[in-house]
């Protein structure tokens, strides 16, 4: 079977927390950091996952911008009332 040579879009993560120093909670996205899934993994698995996907860690500023956009999406623009 011939394998397609398709370029992998960039992958992003943002660590959101830890549990009992055993698990990492994070958001993972492919291509668009605004569309993410929440995940949790043991530390070793998380490290392997990040290496396998060659993830880019979102900065605190980048994540704050994404969260601000999410809030606008959920609640609408500030100052506009229905």
Protein Blocks (a to p, Z undefined) as FASTA:
>chain_A
ZZddddddddddddfbdeehlaccddddehiambccdddddfklmmmmmmmnopacddfk
lmmmmmmmmmmmmnopehiaZZ
